[in-house]
Amino acid sequence: MKNKMRKIIITLDGFSSCGKSTLARQLANELNYVFIDSGAMYRAITLYFLRQHIDWNKSKEVIAALKEISLDFQYNEQSGKSDMYLNDEDVEALIRDMLVSEHVSEVAAIKEVREFAVAQQQLMGKKKGIVMDGRDIGTTVFPKAELKIFVVADAAVRVERRFKEMFEKNQSVTIEEVKANLEMRDYIDSHREFSPLRKADDAIELDNSLLTREEQLDVVLNWAKDAIAKNQ
């Protein structure tokens, strides 16, 4: 009897609204891997800080607050997706709010926050067989991942995608607000001192500006199958 194929770790990094989470989720489903949305973890931490009025410019307050945070992903049978739970509360919808979006990059840039999240992410990846998306997954969280993908898209395409997503939840949001938010997050993500967003040297770049969801999934699925075969 043949041994089961060894599973690998697949990372997808890139700027906001490149479609990383959607692609990572699709890829995980195709491979029967676990999908981990690292961005949701940072959003949940941001939500907690906002609710508790934590001054994230004060290291002591941040460290104390992190000790009170428990993060978990739980499968939602209705949506067929894993929802983010913060201290046993389903906050999946709340973490997508514009208020959280406006502050998540600031919070995610904090050294203690990143160390807290990275430690949890690395624990999740111990058994392998995961697809994780974020900003520093291939560079900091899993530098030895067997397949690293860096997703890019034209700025105007990203703004349009994000606007459509936000407008469905809040009809008062404007495309100007979304554009300003993305530009701010891009700057913070790529210029933060601790673990900035950058393409790993051994990552494959995927420009999905002109690709449909089906087309980009086909491309990445072939990369994944090749990487899995090479690591048997």
Order of alpha helices (4+ residues) and beta strands (2+ residues): beta-alpha-beta-alpha-alpha-beta-beta-beta-alpha-alpha-beta-beta-alpha-alpha-beta-alpha
